[in-house]
Amino acid sequence: MHRFLPLLTLCAALYGCASTPIIAQRPAPPPAEPQVVQPEQPAPEIPEAETAPLSQYGIPPAGGMLPGSGKAQNATGDIALILPLQSQSFAAAARAVHDGFVAAHSLPGKRRNLPVVIYSTGDQVADILAAYEQAVQAGSSIVVGPLTRDGVTALATSNAVSVPTLALNIPERDIPIPDNLYLFGLQVEAEARQIARLAIEQGKRTALTVRGETPLSRRIHLAFLAEWNKLGGKVFNQFPYSTDPQVLARLRAAATSGNADMVFIALESQKARVVRPYLDIEVPVYATSQVFNGGADSLANFDLNGVRFVDMPWLLQADHPAVMVYPRPQGASSIDLERLYALGVDAFRIAQYLAQPDSGSPTIDGVTGRITLEANHQFVRELSQAQFDQGNALVIDPKQ
């Protein structure tokens, strides 16, 4: 995780690993003056598959404006982007989403883009709700945000949602979703459910699982089990992650017993590398994107040979048509920030749909996956399939 993002705090807010206060304990300060990104100046053509600084394409730093933009004055018909850019804990994550959103907005295209008004907040929910109210009163037709789970929860329960709004996360608990509120994010629980479906489609029926002790790992594990059981799969055994030789010996015995035809590991890459040698090389091993730290770490990835996982096209398929047209972020020092940048790209594309909805449910070939809208107001991503082979993550054709 990025060194400027405290792990537990970021995990709790973006992925729901721990509960955080829903009601702020202090009054919200006056919202910061919003910044406007205007569509009038078309961006230059971007060479395919080329990496270049965002500034080359006229993309401003977080909170800035494109050349020629002015302050919001009685803004109408714009897209409001509400992000915790002033938060010490979440500024780097918010900046990555901001940069991806503005990069997508700046691409030339047939459709005239609405101007984007950026509302920079802290991480207190009172700040977020104040910015939302300010955006609606200013005439925004679409709102994108909040980014954190407690912010989404507060907005969903506030009775304030009055225009189509795309939240970049899901609520902390199961609550009714207002008619105008849509959900989109990078929840790894959805990846675990996709893995369960993939394994069933590939003829697997009996699973052995390995779970970590972190809240995120437990959520991944529970999501897999729920989907697996719903689809009729059976669980042969469950193991906690451990470096104890006796536990690992029992894991090896269970994995090589022939009683399971697949293994699911709800672990991040470092822990997955510890466990992998104790699993039967002949039994397929599945995992979420948590096992993938990027293609540059091929030596470490070598230890994960044979592990099948899912991740976004942005990280796996540089030659994907939906990926090639966007500039790569500069200064993204972790794969987590790369994912958040891609989230910003697809958030803009969904916002375009909400601004001018077509007939029927949309299907977006996005950089974070193939995106569809489900009946629960949630935009769901189907990620690309891949497998580690000699340290490289090779994309698997789902048709084969």
Buried (B, 14 or more C-beta within 10 A) or exposed (E): BBEBBBEBBBBBBBBBBBEBEBEBEEEBEEBBEBBBBBBEEEBEEBEEEEEEEBEEBBBBEBBEBBEEBEEBEEBEEBBBBBBBBBBEBBBBBBBBBBBBBBBBBBBEEEEEBBBBBBBBBBBBBBBBBBBBBBBBEBBBBBBBBBBBBBBBBBBBBBEBBEBBBBBBBBBBEEEEBBEBBBBBBBBBBBBBBBBBBBBBEEEBBBBBBBBBEBBBBBBBBBBBBBBBEEBEBEBBBBBBBBEEEEBBEBBBEBBBEEEBBBBBBBBBBEBBBBBBEBBBEEBBBBBBBBBBBBBEEEEBBBBBBBBBBBBBBBBBBEEBEBBBBBBBBEEBEBBBBBBBBBBBBBBBBBBBBBBEEEEEEBEBBBBBBBBBBEEEBBBBBBBBBBBBBEBEBEBBEEEE
